Amino acid sequence: MGAEIDGVDNTTSEEMSWEGTPTPLARVRIETSELKAEAAVPASQTHRLLTTILDTLVVLGAVLGPTSTLQVVPAAFPTWATAGTIAGQLAMLALVARFVHHREEPGPLPAN
């Protein structure tokens, strides 16, 4: 990845450029074939943005994981095995979320 300078940059700090123009904002873009979402926050709030994204993914995983399992499990599959699979999925999600949140530094977030 390289950067080119073609002249003076007239963009303000509030504008968001995804093609290499530095800004004081932390940006996240999520794109799928059906969804496009962008979020920009001051760099001092990046921790909160990433924590919110993680929490959203955990909630989606907690809903979609068991739902997907129930859709693909054959009718002859034992109920205890299905329940165990779903419990394993939820336990793994909880462990990942706890591990990521535990690694974060404790204490108050900056006020800026």
N, C-alpha and C positions, 0 to 999 in steps of 0.2 A: 504494500500500500504506500503510495506516495502522495505528497501534497504539492499543489501548484499554487503559486501566488501570481495572480494576473493584475493586481493593482491594489488600490486601497479598498478595504472592506468597509462598506457603509452600513452593515447590519448593526442593529442595536443589541444589547445584551438580552433583551426579552425575546428576540426572534430565535427560532430553532432551526438550525441547519443540520441536516444529517450527513452532509457531504464535507465534513472536515472543518467547518467554521467553529472555532472554540466559543463556548458560551458558559456562563456560570451555572447552567442548569444540568441536572442529572436526568437523562431521558431513557425511557424504556418503550420499545415498540414491539408489539406482538401481532403477527400477521398469519392468518390461515386463508384458505380459499374462501371462507364465508365470513371471516371476521378480521377487522383491522382496528387495533386499539393503540393509542399513544398516550403516554403520560410524561409530564415534565415537572420536576420540582427543583427548588433550590438545592444545591449540592449538599448543604448541611442537613437536609431532610432525606437523603438517600436511604439511610437506615430504615426510616419509617416506610418508605415506598417499597423497599424490598421485603420487609416484614409483612406488609399488607399483601403483596403478591404471593408470598409463601403461604400465608393463611388462606387466601382464596384458593390456591391449588390444593391445599389439604382438604378443604371443604368439598371442592369438586371431586377429588379422589375418593373421599368418604361416601359420596353419593353415587358416583359413576362406577366405581370399582365393584361394589356388591350388585348393582343393577346389571352390569355387564355379565357378571358371573351367573346370576340367576337366569339370564337370557340364553346362555350357551350350555348350561348344564343339562345333560339328558335326563329324561323323566325317571329312568331306572337308577340314576346315581343316588347313593344313600344320602339321606337327609343330614346325618351327622357329618359326612364328608363335605357337603355343601356348606354347612354352618361353620365347619372348621376352616374351610378355604376363605370364607368371608371374614371370619375372625382373624385369620392370619393376615389378610390384606389390610384390615383396619389397624391391627397391631403394628404392622410394618410402617404404615403411614404415621401412626402416633410416634413411633421411634425416630423416624426421620425428622418429623417436626420438632420433637423434643431435642434431638441432637443439634439441629440447626439453631434453635432458640437458645439452647444451653451454651453454645459457642459464642453467642453475642455477649458483649461486655455488659455487665450489670451497671446500673446507675442511671441517673436522669439523662435525658437526651439534651443536646444543646438547644438553647432558646432561639438561635438565629435561624 
